[in-house]
Structures are given as structure tokens and as C-alpha cells.
Amino acid sequence: MDWIPLVYVGGVTVLFFFWIYGIASFALDLKNKILPGLRQYWRGRKRRTAESEEEREREERERQLY
């Protein structure tokens, strides 16, 4: 019956390893994939908004000229 505590400690150790691995993997995914993707999305939105604003102003100037 002395093997029960060993199996318990071994199982907890294995579960702890996978728990830590999951947290570390999530943090690295966040750092290397999700955050750069969000930054790129925000830059693209800002650029499209600026282009749209410039286009609207240009069309308004053209209407005023004619």
C-alpha cells in the first residue's frame, strides 16, 4: 500500500507540468501571434480611415470647384 502516495504525487506532478506548459504556451502565443495581429489590424484600420477621410475631402474640394 506504499505505492498509493507515490502514484498520487506522480499524477499531481504530471498534471502540474501540463498546467504550466499550457500557461507558458498561451503566453508565447499571445506575445508572438495575437498581439502582433491586433497591432497590424489597428494600423490597417487607422490607415483606411485616414484614406477615407482624404478621399472625402478631395471629393468635397472637387465639388466646390465645379
C-alpha positions in Angstrom: 0.0 0.0 0.0 3.0 2.3 0.0 2.7 2.8 -3.8 -0.6 4.9 -3.5 1.1 8.1 -2.2 3.8 7.7 -5.0 1.1 7.3 -7.7 -0.7 10.4 -6.3 2.4 12.5 -6.2 3.4 11.4 -9.7 0.0 12.2 -11.1 -0.1 15.6 -9.5 3.4 16.3 -10.9 2.3 15.3 -14.4 -0.8 17.4 -14.2 1.2 20.4 -12.8 3.7 20.0 -15.7 0.9 20.2 -18.3 -0.8 23.1 -16.5 2.4 25.1 -16.5 3.1 24.1 -20.1 -0.4 25.4 -21.1 0.1 28.7 -19.4 3.6 29.2 -21.0 2.3 28.2 -24.4 -0.7 30.6 -24.1 1.7 33.5 -23.1 4.0 32.8 -26.0 1.1 32.6 -28.5 -0.2 35.9 -27.1 3.2 37.6 -27.5 4.1 36.2 -30.9 0.8 35.8 -32.7 -2.2 37.6 -31.1 -0.7 40.9 -30.1 1.2 41.5 -33.5 -2.0 40.6 -35.3 -4.0 43.1 -33.3 -1.4 45.8 -33.9 -1.5 45.1 -37.6 -5.3 45.2 -37.6 -5.4 48.6 -35.8 -2.7 50.1 -38.1 -4.8 48.9 -41.1 -8.0 50.4 -39.7 -6.3 53.7 -38.9 -4.8 53.8 -42.5 -8.2 53.0 -44.1 -9.9 55.7 -42.0 -7.3 58.2 -43.0 -7.5 57.3 -46.7 -11.3 57.5 -46.5 -11.1 60.9 -44.9 -8.6 62.2 -47.5 -10.9 60.8 -50.3 -13.9 62.6 -48.8 -12.1 65.9 -48.5 -10.8 65.6 -52.1 -14.3 64.9 -53.4 -15.6 67.9 -51.4 -12.9 70.2 -52.9 -13.7 68.9 -56.4 -17.5 69.6 -55.9 -16.7 73.1 -54.7 -14.5 73.8 -57.7 -17.3 72.9 -60.2 
